[in-house]
């Protein structure tokens, strides 16, 4: 009986600690909530109103990589995969992804894209394809998500087209490396 009571006390202590952590997390959320533009005063998602912002020229560049077996990279380079020209399809997929970002990312605005450029570097030393997307717009909100989405979908497309010969491919290092324009100014990340 005493053991059961001690266990109950331990459980109560655990619940109290868990409740305290929940309270602490909630307080932390309230502190940080003001910094998060996509969260309303009740902690629920919202789409930011950009109606009052001025139209400015904006660009964003994102990069990412997909690592694979050397023979997979060689087949991409030679254009000898059954599904076709991997990099042309990945380029088209990346451009389409940039154009459809608002459909995939819930709080993204539909924005007028003035251009998307995709670049692929075949890295034989590291057995990888490095992907870069640059998107541009003239508008009220940034175009970072469009560039990141383009790189992500291009990498996934390469994976899809090559998975029959290499299921161990690894998509990694997707990141924003440059952003220009807008109220927050320019950003330069790690290349």
Secondary structure, 3 states (H helix, E strand, C coil): CHHHHHHHHHHHHHHHHHHHHHHHHHHHHHHHHCCCCCECCCCCECCCCCCCCCCEEEEEEEEEEEECCHHHHHHHHHCCCCCCCHHHHHHHHHHHHHHCHHHHCCCCCCCCEEEEEEEEEEECCCCEEEEEEEEEEEECCCCHHHHHHHHHHHHHHHHHHHCCCCCCCEEEEEEEEEEECCCCCCEECCC
